[in-house]
Amino acid sequence: PETTVMFADIAGFTAWASEREPSQVFQLLETVYRAFDNVANRLGVFKVETIGDCYVAVTGCPEPHKDHALVMARFAYECLGKMKALITDLETVLGPGTSDLSMRFGLHSGPVTAG
């Protein structure tokens, strides 16, 4: 089926995390990715997994969707806005440099197979 896959990661995360306690790293990831999950549920985006600071999602699979690319582009755009809003608030809790973090998104559309 035709799908769109998105890979997103937090730019600056590795350096930022190296200067934080594990609980602070967890708080950042949990806060940001919970917000992304809420957007995904609302838009019908399927979250594949998170690996460290990488968030992987797909549209058009497992349920076909003719506008899969548009839905994923909207998802990425909304997640970018969520990240910007959350990161400013989190800096007061997680310390200086937190608001310097940003998101990178990569999207690809086409057929997929699994096995």
C-alpha positions in Angstrom: 0.0 0.0 0.0 1.0 3.6 -0.5 2.1 5.2 2.8 4.1 8.1 4.2 6.7 7.4 6.9 8.1 10.0 9.2 11.3 9.9 11.2 11.7 12.8 13.7 14.5 13.4 16.2 15.5 16.2 18.6 18.3 18.3 17.3 20.9 18.9 20.0 19.6 16.1 22.2 22.8 14.1 22.6 24.8 17.0 23.9 21.9 18.3 26.0 21.3 14.8 27.6 25.0 14.3 28.4 24.7 17.2 30.9 21.4 16.1 32.5 20.3 13.6 35.0 18.5 10.5 33.6 15.2 11.7 35.2 15.5 15.0 33.3 16.0 13.2 30.0 13.0 11.0 30.7 10.9 14.0 31.6 11.8 15.7 28.3 11.1 12.7 26.1 7.9 11.7 28.0 6.5 15.2 27.8 7.3 15.8 24.1 6.3 12.3 22.8 3.1 12.1 24.9 2.1 15.4 23.1 3.0 13.9 19.8 1.0 10.7 20.6 -2.1 12.9 21.3 -1.7 14.6 17.9 -1.2 11.2 16.2 -4.4 9.8 17.8 -6.4 12.8 16.7 -5.2 12.7 13.1 -5.2 8.9 12.7 -1.4 8.6 12.4 0.1 5.2 13.5 3.1 5.5 15.8 5.5 2.8 15.0 8.0 3.3 17.8 10.3 5.6 19.6 14.0 4.8 19.8 15.8 7.2 22.1 15.0 10.6 20.8 13.7 9.3 17.4 9.9 9.1 16.8 8.8 7.0 13.9 5.2 7.1 12.6 3.3 6.1 9.4 0.1 7.0 7.6 -1.6 4.8 5.0 -0.7 1.7 6.9 -2.1 -0.4 8.5 -5.2 1.3 7.3 -5.1 2.7 3.7 -5.6 6.5 3.5 -5.6 8.3 0.1 -4.4 11.5 1.7 -1.6 9.9 3.7 1.1 12.4 2.7 -1.1 15.4 3.6 -2.0 13.9 7.0 1.6 13.2 7.8 2.7 16.7 6.7 0.0 18.1 9.0 1.2 15.8 11.8 4.8 16.9 11.5 3.8 20.6 11.4 1.6 20.3 14.5 4.4 18.3 16.3 6.8 21.1 15.5 4.4 23.6 17.0 4.0 21.4 20.1 7.7 21.1 20.5 8.3 24.8 20.4 5.6 25.5 23.0 6.7 22.7 25.3 10.4 23.3 25.2 10.0 26.9 26.4 8.0 25.7 29.4 10.4 22.8 30.1 13.4 25.1 30.3 12.3 26.4 33.7 12.2 22.8 35.0 15.1 21.2 33.1 17.5 24.1 33.0 19.3 26.4 30.6 19.9 25.2 27.1 16.7 23.3 27.0 15.0 25.9 24.8 17.8 25.5 22.3 16.5 22.0 21.3 14.5 21.7 18.1 13.0 19.0 16.0 14.1 17.5 12.6 11.6 15.7 10.5 12.1 13.5 7.5 9.1 12.2 5.4 9.0 9.7 2.6 6.0 8.5 0.6 5.7 5.3 -1.4 4.9 1.6 -1.3 5.9 -0.5 1.6 6.2 -4.2 2.4 6.8 -6.0 5.7 7.7 -9.5 6.6 
